[in-house]
Amino acid sequence: MSETDISKFVSEGNRDLHILFGSQSGNSEGLAEAWEQEATRYGLKGKVHDMDGFDIKSMAEMSRVMIVCSTWGEGEMPDNAEDLYESATSAGSILSKTNFSICALGDFCQSGKDWDKTLEDMGGSRIHDRVDCDVDFEMPAEEWMKGAMPKLACVDDSGKFLPDLVENMKAHAAGIEIEVPVEAAEGPVATTQAIPSMPQVALTPVMEQRAHAYTGYKQNSYCVKCGKYTFHWHGSSPNNPDLYPNYECKGCGFIRKIKIS
Ligand SMILES: Cc1cc2nc3c(=O)[nH]c(=O)nc-3n(C[C@H](O)[C@H](O)[C@H](O)COP(=O)(O)O)c2cc1C
């Protein structure tokens, strides 16, 4: 599927990505909110749900679900997740169209393991393996999101996962041009196609070194200049408050500025 087709795919039908958090001290909640923003890069509409007050039956209508949940006490759910977990264990097999993945926070991560098993017992499809993040959760959680979100973005309106789209979906999210083979009279010729769905992109190489004072968060993604899959900062910069987000490649130093009008 070409970039044009990916753009069409992400613009059709329901594109909701439901992100549920179980959190006692805010770590899981903070991740859920960051990923809600990230979802737009994959043509998804992120919707964050506090587990407290969430109706488990409503999950049956959700085709894309991420859960991020910590563990407290002695292997217990955080307070805001207890009631929902109890209702989930008796909800029955209602998740026939639900694709899910779990991010577990904690040193033993029992709650995340419990959610993983329970959603499977409810008939859900594990689209990406659970991660058990331990106490230093930022990097493993980020890596998990980078694996889970492109897959969830390749779930169509009916809940069917289209695995052949995943690599192009990652490129789409990173703003990389996709090689599109074109059939010519003499035979196939490779060309490239600009990505029409990226918002108001101005590519500006910045040569001078700058301190990393961004207020956003960090992630790995492909650099649009050198192509390296490397560490970037995302988020608004105090030096450029009109620009959001900025991407700064830690490989070649290229900064891509996306101006949001
Ligand atoms: C008092 C306390 C008890 C904890 N108990 C557990 C536990 O039983 N098992 C576990 O895996 N992690 C445990 N943790 C680690 C938390 O799950 C971890 O700090 C997590 O990042 C908290 O995320 P949250 O802010 O989203 O709740 C505990 C942390 C604290 C401070």
PDBQT file of the ligand as one rigid body, heavy atoms in Angstrom, charges set to zero:
ROOT
HETATM    1  C1  LIG A 301       3.907   2.406  48.195  1.00  0.00    +0.000 C 
HETATM    2  C2  LIG A 301       4.177   1.726  46.876  1.00  0.00    +0.000 A 
HETATM    3  C3  LIG A 301       3.797   0.411  46.700  1.00  0.00    +0.000 A 
HETATM    4  C4  LIG A 301       4.060  -0.237  45.502  1.00  0.00    +0.000 A 
HETATM    5  N1  LIG A 301       3.711  -1.556  45.357  1.00  0.00    +0.000 NA
HETATM    6  C5  LIG A 301       4.016  -2.201  44.212  1.00  0.00    +0.000 A 
HETATM    7  C6  LIG A 301       3.712  -3.589  44.063  1.00  0.00    +0.000 A 
HETATM    8  O1  LIG A 301       3.160  -4.254  44.935  1.00  0.00    +0.000 OA
HETATM    9  N2  LIG A 301       4.046  -4.195  42.908  1.00  0.00    +0.000 N 
HETATM   10  C7  LIG A 301       4.630  -3.518  41.871  1.00  0.00    +0.000 A 
HETATM   11  O2  LIG A 301       4.881  -4.118  40.837  1.00  0.00    +0.000 OA
HETATM   12  N3  LIG A 301       4.934  -2.196  41.981  1.00  0.00    +0.000 NA
HETATM   13  C8  LIG A 301       4.646  -1.527  43.137  1.00  0.00    +0.000 A 
HETATM   14  N4  LIG A 301       4.967  -0.188  43.259  1.00  0.00    +0.000 N 
HETATM   15  C9  LIG A 301       5.584   0.534  42.111  1.00  0.00    +0.000 C 
HETATM   16  C10 LIG A 301       4.552   1.368  41.328  1.00  0.00    +0.000 C 
HETATM   17  O3  LIG A 301       3.713   0.534  40.600  1.00  0.00    +0.000 OA
HETATM   18  C11 LIG A 301       5.334   2.302  40.389  1.00  0.00    +0.000 C 
HETATM   19  O4  LIG A 301       5.935   3.310  41.169  1.00  0.00    +0.000 OA
HETATM   20  C12 LIG A 301       4.500   2.929  39.290  1.00  0.00    +0.000 C 
HETATM   21  O5  LIG A 301       5.321   3.668  38.429  1.00  0.00    +0.000 OA
HETATM   22  C13 LIG A 301       3.425   3.853  39.818  1.00  0.00    +0.000 C 
HETATM   23  O6  LIG A 301       2.632   4.290  38.743  1.00  0.00    +0.000 OA
HETATM   24  P1  LIG A 301       1.324   5.187  38.947  1.00  0.00    +0.000 P 
HETATM   25  O7  LIG A 301       1.799   6.531  39.385  1.00  0.00    +0.000 OA
HETATM   26  O8  LIG A 301       0.678   5.225  37.606  1.00  0.00    +0.000 OA
HETATM   27  O9  LIG A 301       0.462   4.535  39.975  1.00  0.00    +0.000 OA
HETATM   28  C14 LIG A 301       4.708   0.469  44.442  1.00  0.00    +0.000 A 
HETATM   29  C15 LIG A 301       5.074   1.807  44.643  1.00  0.00    +0.000 A 
HETATM   30  C16 LIG A 301       4.827   2.427  45.840  1.00  0.00    +0.000 A 
HETATM   31  C17 LIG A 301       5.252   3.874  46.000  1.00  0.00    +0.000 C 
ENDROOT
TORSDOF 0
